[in-house]
Amino acid sequence: MRNNKNNIILSLKILISFSRNLIGHFTGKQKIMTLSFIILILSLVNIINIFTYTPNTSALDYSSNVGVGFTFNPTLSINISSSDLVISNLKPGTTEDSNSINVSVAINAAYGYTLSANVGDDIHNNSNLTHTNNTDIFSSIAIDANLSSLDTDNTWGYTSKLSNETVWSNYNGLSSSSNTILLDNNNTADSTGGIDFKIAAKASNTQPSGVYTGTINFIAVTKVAPMSLLDSFIASGAEQLNGYYKMQDMTHDICSNVDIEESELQLIDVRDNKVYWVAKLKDGNCWMTQNLDLDLVQNKTYIHADTDLGWDPNSFDANATWILITDPNWAKDKYTPYYVDSGNKYVYTSNSDADDIIYDSLSSCISAGHTDCEHYHIGNYYNWNAARANGNDDTSICSAGWRLPNLDSNEYGNLLANYNIIQNSTSTTYLENGFNIIRKAPLYFIRSGYQGDRSDTGVAPGVRGASYFYNKATIYASYMSFNKTTINPIWNNQYFQIQGYGFSIRCLAR
């Protein structure tokens, strides 16, 4: 009866898998085939094999007819060298290994697979090995433990290695609620020969003898084609405006689903319909790769739906009235949001040149033969309160779905370190060629200069690197700054007046 039930369930799973894969043939959705089996038997005295098992599982080859015949790929199968893991000589007060088995995957998917494991089934529904009396147990060690040996009585764990290697991993526990990845293979051909896998257990001096059993499930999942930023927006169902996906539609999931490093895309800001380049960079975040150019309209109200005014609009005033500056000498008022339009200038860095070329228009930059001019636009300068939306450290002038970099985690510094511009996130010295790397693809940070709080202060474009604001509730403005010879990824300026200065802004996705 139990076998019949299992056969029915298996058949339903195959039908569901086929339906999903058939749809995936047209939509590019991930195709997953999961096979799991293997009985784990632990004994303190005598072991008997109580389960039977066919070691090799045949690959599944789906086919269907839609107008014309086709064969659905990829194919995948798991092969396991033995049906049992057995510790046959575990004595009170000792630690012993089981036999080892080989787990390998056969696949023809273009992008490889992951092999993972978890524990438990409808009989053994947790991570313990359980005595036949259903009372005494061996507990799996914590899944996040990285123990070099089992040092707690009545615990068990697993160890594995690539079959073509000699060193086993440290013992770890398996979880019944999540999968533990054992092998991540990006290739169709498996040159590793799979993994060798075994368990070990430590018994107390008083643990009852007898048979302890449990179940380990091995799961192989095919990988789909790497997803670009464009692919991720399409998959999210986001709608376009004027032929562009919207800045305000960016979500954490869209960014995290991007597999192609440095994948870039142009998005439109619905607040003024300006278009910006954004990219998934090496630090794992999606960043704007050009400066913000939002013109603040006098007495215009920006709301939670279009502007980064925090995640809980009920916890503070979600509306912000921006004031358009009319004083060409900037403003000394540090408590009111101000901005300055720097004009339509482009601070271009050509190849490895140490000097910048400043163009007065996009057309003149393009006419000079450059194809990436948009990245080098100076954008606008914003004072501290404009950058932070005159709010707290969870608000900013960025569009909804985006935010200013975080000061506490030094996100500018981490980004620069990922690109070997500086040694670590707090370094203030360039690594070799760092000054050129920071200003070119894929980062495109430019020496946009900044606006002082008086007519006799400030720095012209092309001299000092863009002083980009962090977000943090503090009386002092914090920012990243660089020039030709020096760099400071986390500048906490102790002068209160710096809040009245105008700096450039880059945003990253929430």
C-alpha positions, -999 to +999 in steps of 0.1 A: +000+000+000+028+024+009+046+017-024+014+023-043+009+056-026+045+066-033+041+056-070+011+078-073+029+107-057+059+102-079+037+102-110+020+134-100+054+150-094+066+139-128+034+154-144+039+186-125+075+187-135+067+181-171+041+209-171+065+233-156+093+224-179+071+226-209+061+262-199+098+269-191+106+259-227+089+291-238+096+314-208+131+305-198+119+296-162+142+274-142+138+237-149+142+216-118+144+179-115+148+165-081+158+130-072+163+119-037+170+087-020+193+069+003+188+053+037+212+060+065+217+033+091+236+037+123+242+009+148+259+006+181+261-032+179+246-049+149+234-035+115+208-050+092+198-037+058+161-029+061+156-010+029+161-020-007+172+005-034+182+006-070+214+027-071+210+042-106+181+064-115+174+068-152+175+102-168+141+115-178+136+126-214+104+146-219+088+148-253+056+164-266+040+175-298+030+212-303+025+216-340+058+198-346+076+172-325+104+182-302+124+166-275+126+185-242+160+190-227+180+191-205+183+156-190+195+149-155+201+119-133+217+111-100+238+080-095+247+067-060+271+039-055+254+023-025+220+024-009+233+025+027+256+044+049+264+022+078+285+027+110+290-009+120+314-006+149+304+024+170+311+016+207+301+036+238+323+066+243+338+065+208+335+083+174+335+063+142+330+069+104+307+051+081+316+037+048+318+063+020+295+064-011+299+083-044+272+106-055+275+118-091+252+137-116+248+131-153+234+161-172+235+178-206+223+212-194+244+240-208+249+258-175+256+230-151+238+220-119+239+222-081+240+190-059+226+195-024+213+174+005+188+176+034+175+151+059+142+136+069+111+122+052+075+113+062+090+087+086+122+104+098+108+139+098+137+157+114+175+158+114+180+131+141+190+095+138+164+077+159+166+044+178+140+018+170+125+025+204+116+060+190+130+076+221+168+076+220+184+098+193+216+111+178+211+148+169+225+164+138+251+190+146+240+226+137+240+233+100+261+264+104+287+246+126+321+240+111+335+215+134+368+198+127+356+168+147+325+157+165+330+167+201+295+164+216+280+132+228+253+116+207+257+138+176+263+129+140+274+149+109+286+144+074+318+151+055+324+151+017+351+158-009+354+158-046+361+123-058+393+135-075+406+150-042+421+135-011+411+159+017+377+155+034+358+186+046+351+193+083+321+176+098+288+196+094+252+189+101+223+187+077+190+205+080+155+192+075+142+227+066+168+238+040+192+223+014+229+223+020+249+227-013+275+200-017+287+207-052+281+237-075+291+228-111+289+254-139+298+229-166+279+203-186+306+177-183+314+166-148+352+161-146+352+158-109+335+124-107+310+137-083+315+137-046+324+111-020+302+113+010+301+097+045+289+103+080+303+099+115+288+098+150+300+101+185+283+080+212+281+087+249+292+060+274+255+054+283+238+055+249+216+025+244+228+000+218+207-009+188+198+003+153+195+041+146+181+051+113+175+083+093+172+095+057+194+117+036+180+132+004+202+143-025+188+169-048+202+179-082+190+211-098+198+222-133+210+258-137+193+281-161+210+306-184+226+335-165+202+364-161+210+399-171+196+430-156+173+433-186+162+397-183+154+402-146+132+432-153+114+413-180+109+383-156+095+406-129+067+418-152+077+454-148+060+478-173+079+503-195+076+540-198+086+556-231+104+524-240+124+521-207+119+502-175+113+525-146+138+533-118+108+531-094+102+495-103+135+483-090+132+457-063+157+437-042+146+405-060+153+420-095+188+429-085+196+397-066+184+376-096+210+391-119+237+365-126+257+384-152+283+406-134+284+442-146+252+437-166+239+472-173+206+488-184+191+522-189+161+531-166+138+561-166+130+582-135+093+589-136+098+621-116+112+640-146+116+612-173+154+615-173+172+582-182+201+567-162+226+539-167+226+513-139+246+481-134+250+451-112+285+455-099+311+432-082+299+440-047+266+424-055+246+457-055+229+474-084+243+510-087+236+540-108+266+544-130+261+581-136+253+610-114+218+620-103+204+649-123+170+655-107+160+691-109+141+701-077+110+721-086+101+748-062+072+738-039+068+705-057+059+676-034+076+642-039+059+612-023+067+577-011+056+562-044+083+580-065+110+590-040+131+572-014+113+585+016+118+554+037+100+521+040+073+532+065+057+564+054+036+564+085+066+568+108+075+602+095+063+629+071+064+611+037+060+644+018+089+667+012+087+702-003+118+710-022+130+746-027+145+757-059+176+779-053+177+813-070+210+826-054+238+818-078+263+819-049+246+788-033+231+791+001+243+792+037+211+777+051+221+742+061+186+732+072+168+736+039+171+713+008+189+731-020+204+721-053+225+736-081+222+727-117+258+723-129+249+727-165+251+702-193+288+692-188+305+659-193+338+651-176+351+624-199+380+600-192+395+586-224+411+552-221+439+554-195+445+592-198+452+608-164+435+641-175+398+645-181+382+661-212+353+684-204+326+686-230+298+713-229+272+690-244+263+654-251+265+660-288+300+673-286+311+643-266+295+619-291+309+638-320+344+632-306+338+595-312+328+584-277+300+558-272+295+560-234+291+597-229+260+596-207+280+580-179+301+611-176+274+637-171+281+659-140+245+659-129+234+683-102+249+693-068+228+687-037+233+699-001+232+675+028+195+680+036+185+677-001+205+645-004+188+630+026+153+643+017+155+666+047+148+634+068+167+607+086+190+579+077+162+560+059+153+587+035+170+602+004+165+621-028+170+589-048+140+574-066+118+549-049+135+515-048+169+532-045+189+548-016+221+565-007+250+543+002+252+533+039+278+549+060+280+522+087+288+494+063+310+518+041+294+507+008+315+531-013+347+517+003+336+481-003+328+488-039+362+504-046+380+475-029+361+450-051+376+467-081+412+469-067+411+506-066+421+505-029+435+477-007+405+476+016+373+495+023+390+521+045+423+526+025+432+561+015+459+551-010+453+540-046+465+506-057+483+506-090+461+521-118+434+528-092+428+564-103+421+553-139+399+523-128+376+544-107+368+568-136+361+542-163+337+514-170+320+499-152+321+524-123+323+558-142+330+579-111+340+613-124+358+643-109+326+664-110+339+690-084+315+704-059+297+737-049+308+756-018+285+775+005+299+808-007+309+822-040+346+819-031+344+782-022+340+750-042+360+731-067+356+731-105+349+699-125+379+679-135+399+688-104+385+669-074+367+636-077+330+635-072+324+640-035+295+616-032+273+617-001+266+588+023+234+587+042+236+588+080+217+608+107+246+630+119+253+667+123+283+662+100+282+654+063+298+621+053+310+614+017+335+597-006+360+619-023+390+615-046+414+633-069+444+624-090+467+616-061+445+609-030+413+591-022+391+589+009+363+563+007+347+575+040+352+611+048+334+623+080+339+660+077+339+676+111+329+710+099+292+717+103+293+741+074+299+712+050+262+704+052+257+736+031+280+723+003+267+708-029+280+673-038+271+648-065+249+618-057+250+581-067+222+558-056+221+520-053+191+496-052+175+487-020 
